[in-house]
Amino acid sequence: MSNETGVVTDMTMHQAIRAQVLEVLEKSDMTEEQKQQILVSLSCPCCGGVGVSLTIPLDNSKPVF
């Protein structure tokens, strides 16, 4: 029997990160410029992708990786 704990999901790491970032940005009272600055500064914890390679549209359209 394993004592491991964790979250089981059908989302990829990229999808989970995108969902979390979008949720935080949607709930914030930041300006669009502030949100864009955050998105540009992001780096993906699983692949190291950064602002240019990790694009998250604020209009809920499909992300570009």
C-alpha positions as CSV (number, residue, x, y, z in Angstrom):
1,M,0.0,0.0,0.0
2,S,1.3,3.4,-1.0
3,N,1.3,6.4,1.3
4,E,1.6,8.8,-1.6
5,T,-0.8,11.7,-1.9
6,G,-1.5,13.9,-4.9
7,V,-4.1,15.2,-7.3
8,V,-5.3,13.0,-10.1
9,T,-6.5,15.0,-13.1
10,D,-7.1,14.4,-16.8
11,M,-5.4,17.7,-17.6
12,T,-1.9,18.0,-18.9
13,M,0.5,20.1,-16.8
14,H,0.2,22.9,-19.3
15,Q,-3.6,22.9,-19.2
16,A,-3.5,22.9,-15.4
17,I,-1.1,25.8,-15.3
18,R,-3.2,27.7,-17.9
19,A,-6.4,27.1,-15.8
20,Q,-4.8,28.3,-12.6
21,V,-3.3,31.4,-14.2
22,L,-6.5,32.4,-15.9
23,E,-8.5,31.9,-12.7
24,V,-6.1,34.2,-10.8
25,L,-6.1,36.8,-13.5
26,E,-9.8,36.8,-13.9
27,K,-10.3,37.3,-10.1
28,S,-7.8,40.1,-9.9
29,D,-8.4,43.8,-10.1
30,M,-5.3,44.4,-12.1
31,T,-5.2,46.4,-15.3
32,E,-4.8,44.7,-18.7
33,E,-1.2,46.0,-18.8
34,Q,-0.4,44.5,-15.4
35,K,-1.9,41.2,-16.5
36,Q,0.2,41.2,-19.7
37,Q,3.4,41.9,-17.6
38,I,2.7,38.9,-15.5
39,L,2.0,36.7,-18.5
40,V,5.3,37.8,-20.1
41,S,7.2,37.1,-16.9
42,L,5.8,33.6,-16.4
43,S,7.8,30.4,-16.9
44,C,6.4,26.9,-17.1
45,P,7.5,24.8,-14.2
46,C,7.5,21.6,-16.2
47,C,9.2,22.6,-19.4
48,G,10.8,26.0,-18.7
49,G,8.8,27.7,-21.4
50,V,8.7,31.5,-20.9
51,G,6.7,34.5,-22.0
52,V,7.4,34.1,-25.7
53,S,6.8,30.4,-25.8
54,L,4.0,30.3,-23.2
55,T,1.2,32.5,-24.5
56,I,-2.1,32.6,-22.6
57,P,-4.8,34.6,-24.2
58,L,-7.0,36.5,-21.8
59,D,-10.2,35.8,-23.9
60,N,-10.3,32.0,-23.0
61,S,-9.3,31.0,-26.5
62,K,-6.9,28.1,-26.9
63,P,-3.4,28.7,-25.5
64,V,-0.3,28.6,-27.7
65,F,2.7,26.6,-26.5
